[in-house]
């Protein structure tokens, strides 16, 4: 298109920004952004600036997201949510909550994506009381059954040390998906409740939810209570090995290299040594 000297419009740039975001190519994004500015689109429509900010966020450039956001002549809920989510992505929990507060002061109503990020920020700062307030807000807005909200609540209550709250949310879910199962398994793993985490993992395998790469990687990697004197170390190589078989036998073949590293760590921590050929 550029080689044929065909003039691009805002819709074209918006589509290109979205495509680059999927590819996560920061260099291409900067080049395309520069082309848009050269074409005179310094003050782009809100849909284009939102796409640009989201693309920079997905390309891991927080500073660029802030620059685009601060230069927006007009903002909508998507703009604010993108900024809140970007701060959470970089664990800038305080900034995420600050921008959320500013958003509400300017009269914008958060959607479920906004609130899920805010709940995540509350968990990052262990702000249980504020997290409960946001939980109440999701209930009033009938958003508490959204998958992203449920998973964020489970994680938030877990990080704030409220296991009962996390399990209460999980039990309310009629048909937990992979994200929900992963969140609750992570909760028990974080608190060193190994047997409970393993039991939940077994239940997940019996459910309709699919075990993905995230679940497999997180499950054995986070079950580390033996460092604090809990659990029985001799069990971990066998538990990890059981999960490794799934990756090794083709359930998730792309996990082989990552899982090998985890298995080595588990075996060394438990004080056991196995020939490398058993793991390969």
C-alpha positions in Angstrom: 0.0 0.0 0.0 2.8 2.4 0.9 4.8 1.3 -2.1 1.9 2.2 -4.3 1.7 5.7 -2.7 -1.9 5.0 -1.5 -2.8 7.4 1.3 -3.6 5.8 4.6 -6.4 7.0 6.7 -7.1 6.7 10.4 -9.0 3.4 10.0 -6.0 1.9 8.2 -3.7 3.0 11.0 -6.1 1.7 13.6 -6.1 -1.8 12.0 -2.3 -1.8 11.7 -1.9 -0.8 15.3 -4.1 -3.8 16.3 -2.2 -6.1 14.1 1.2 -5.0 15.5 -0.2 -5.4 19.0 -1.0 -9.1 18.3 2.6 -9.5 17.0 4.1 -7.5 19.9 6.7 -5.8 17.7 7.7 -2.5 19.3 10.0 -1.5 16.4 7.2 -1.8 13.9 4.8 0.0 16.1 7.1 3.0 16.5 7.7 3.1 12.8 3.9 3.0 12.1 3.2 5.6 14.8 5.8 7.9 13.1 4.2 7.4 9.7 0.8 8.4 11.2 2.3 11.6 12.6 4.0 12.4 9.2 0.6 11.9 7.5 -0.8 14.7 9.8 -2.7 12.5 12.2 -1.2 14.2 15.3 -4.7 14.5 16.8 -6.1 11.1 16.0 -9.7 10.0 16.7 -10.2 8.3 20.0 -10.5 4.8 18.5 -7.1 5.2 16.9 -5.4 6.6 20.0 -6.9 3.8 22.1 -5.6 1.2 19.6 -2.2 2.9 19.7 -2.1 2.9 23.6 -3.2 -0.7 23.7 -0.5 -1.7 21.2 2.2 0.0 23.2 1.0 -1.8 26.3 1.1 -5.1 24.6 4.6 -4.3 23.2 5.7 -3.7 26.8 6.4 0.1 26.6 4.7 1.6 29.6 6.3 5.1 29.0 4.9 5.2 25.5 1.4 4.2 26.9 1.6 7.1 29.3 2.7 9.5 26.6 -0.2 8.5 24.3 -2.7 8.6 27.2 -1.5 12.1 28.5 -1.7 13.6 25.0 -5.3 12.3 24.3 -7.6 15.2 23.7 -10.5 13.0 24.5 -10.7 9.9 26.6 -13.4 7.2 27.1 -13.6 4.2 29.4 -11.4 2.1 27.0 -8.6 4.8 27.3 -8.8 4.7 31.1 -9.0 0.9 31.3 -5.9 0.6 29.0 -3.9 2.8 31.4 -5.0 1.0 34.5 -4.3 -2.4 32.9 -0.9 -1.2 31.7 0.1 -0.1 35.2 -1.0 -3.5 36.6 1.0 -5.2 33.9 4.1 -3.5 35.3 3.1 -4.1 38.9 2.7 -0.4 39.4 -0.3 -1.1 41.7 -0.3 2.4 43.3 -0.4 4.2 40.0 -3.2 1.8 38.8 -5.4 2.7 41.8 -4.5 6.4 41.4 -5.6 6.5 37.7 -8.7 4.6 38.6 -9.6 7.2 41.3 -9.0 10.0 38.8 -11.2 8.2 36.3 -14.1 8.0 38.7 -13.6 11.6 39.8 -14.1 12.6 36.1 -17.4 10.7 36.0 -16.5 7.6 34.1 -18.2 4.4 35.0 -15.8 1.4 35.1 -16.5 -1.8 33.1 -15.6 -5.3 34.2 -12.2 -5.1 32.6 -11.4 -2.0 34.5 -12.6 -3.5 37.8 -10.7 -6.8 37.3 -7.5 -4.8 36.9 -8.3 -2.7 40.0 -8.9 -5.9 42.0 -5.6 -7.2 40.8 -3.9 -4.0 42.1 -5.6 -4.4 45.4 -4.1 -7.9 45.7 -0.7 -6.6 44.7 -0.8 -4.1 47.6 -2.6 -6.5 50.0 -5.4 -4.0 50.4 -8.2 -6.3 51.6 -10.6 -3.7 52.7 -10.4 -1.7 49.5 -10.6 -5.0 47.5 -13.8 -5.9 49.4 -15.2 -2.5 48.5 -14.5 -3.0 44.8 -16.0 -6.5 45.2 -19.1 -4.9 46.5 -19.1 -2.5 43.5 -19.0 -5.4 41.1 -21.9 -7.0 42.8 -24.0 -3.8 42.6 -23.1 -3.6 38.9 -23.9 -7.3 38.3 -20.4 -7.9 37.1 -19.3 -10.3 39.8 -20.1 -13.3 37.6 -17.7 -12.2 34.9 -14.8 -14.7 34.5 -12.1 -12.0 34.7 -13.7 -10.6 37.9 -14.0 -14.0 39.5 -10.4 -14.9 38.9 -9.2 -11.6 40.0 -11.2 -11.8 43.2 -9.8 -15.3 44.0 -6.3 -14.0 43.5 -6.9 -10.9 45.5 -8.3 -12.7 48.5 -5.5 -15.2 48.3 -2.8 -12.5 48.3 -4.5 -10.8 51.2 -4.4 -14.0 53.2 -8.2 -14.7 53.1 -8.4 -18.3 51.9 -12.0 -18.6 52.9 -12.9 -15.6 50.7 -11.1 -17.0 47.7 -12.7 -20.4 48.1 -16.1 -18.8 48.6 -15.8 -17.1 45.2 -14.6 -20.3 43.5 -17.5 -22.3 44.9 -20.0 -19.8 43.5 -18.8 -20.5 40.0 -21.2 -23.1 38.5 -18.8 -24.3 35.8 -15.2 -23.2 36.5 -13.0 -22.8 33.5 -9.3 -23.1 33.1 -8.6 -19.6 34.4 -10.7 -20.1 37.6 -9.2 -23.5 38.4 -5.7 -22.1 37.9 -6.4 -19.2 40.2 -7.7 -21.4 43.1 -4.9 -23.9 42.7 -2.4 -21.1 42.8 -4.2 -19.8 46.0 -3.6 -23.0 47.9 0.0 -23.4 46.5 0.9 -19.9 47.7 -0.2 -20.8 51.2 1.8 -24.0 51.3 -1.3 -26.2 51.4 0.2 -28.8 49.1 -2.3 -31.7 49.5 -5.3 -29.3 49.0 -3.6 -27.9 45.8 -3.0 -31.4 44.5 -6.5 -32.4 45.3 -7.9 -29.4 43.4 -5.6 -30.2 40.5 -7.1 -33.8 40.3 -10.6 -32.4 40.4 -9.7 -30.0 37.6 -8.6 -33.0 35.5 -12.0 -34.6 36.1 -13.8 -31.5 35.1 -14.5 -30.1 31.6 -11.8 -27.5 32.0 -8.7 -28.0 29.9 -5.3 -28.1 31.6 -3.1 -25.6 29.8 0.6 -24.6 29.8 0.0 -22.0 32.6 -1.6 -24.5 34.9 1.1 -27.1 34.4 4.0 -24.7 34.8 2.5 -23.0 37.9 1.3 -26.1 39.7 4.5 -27.9 40.6 6.6 -24.7 40.5 4.7 -23.0 43.3 4.3 -26.0 45.6 7.3 -25.1 47.7 6.3 -25.3 51.3 9.1 -27.7 52.2 11.3 -24.6 52.3 9.3 -23.6 55.4 9.3 -27.0 56.9 5.9 -28.1 55.6 4.9 -31.0 53.4 7.0 -34.0 52.5 9.8 -33.3 50.0 9.9 -36.9 48.8 6.5 -36.5 47.3 7.3 -33.6 45.1 9.4 -35.5 42.4 6.7 -38.0 42.0 3.9 -35.4 41.9 5.9 -33.3 39.4 6.9 -36.4 37.5 3.2 -37.3 37.1 2.5 -34.0 35.5 5.7 -34.2 33.4 4.3 -37.3 31.8 1.4 -35.3 30.4 3.8 -32.9 28.7 6.2 -35.6 27.7 3.6 -37.8 26.1 2.1 -35.1 23.9 -0.6 -33.5 26.1 1.4 -30.3 25.9 4.5 -31.0 23.9 5.5 -27.4 23.8 6.0 -27.6 27.6 8.9 -30.0 27.5 11.8 -27.6 27.8 10.2 -25.5 30.5 9.0 -28.5 32.4 12.4 -30.1 32.4 13.8 -27.1 34.2 11.1 -27.4 36.8 11.6 -31.1 37.3 15.4 -30.6 37.9 14.5 -28.0 40.5 12.0 -30.2 42.3 14.4 -33.1 42.4 17.3 -31.1 43.6 15.2 -29.4 46.3 14.0 -32.8 47.5 17.6 -34.0 47.7 17.2 -36.6 44.9 19.2 -37.1 41.8 17.9 -39.0 38.7 19.8 -39.8 35.5 19.1 -37.1 32.9 17.8 -39.8 30.4 14.8 -40.3 32.7 13.7 -36.7 32.2 14.5 -36.3 28.5 
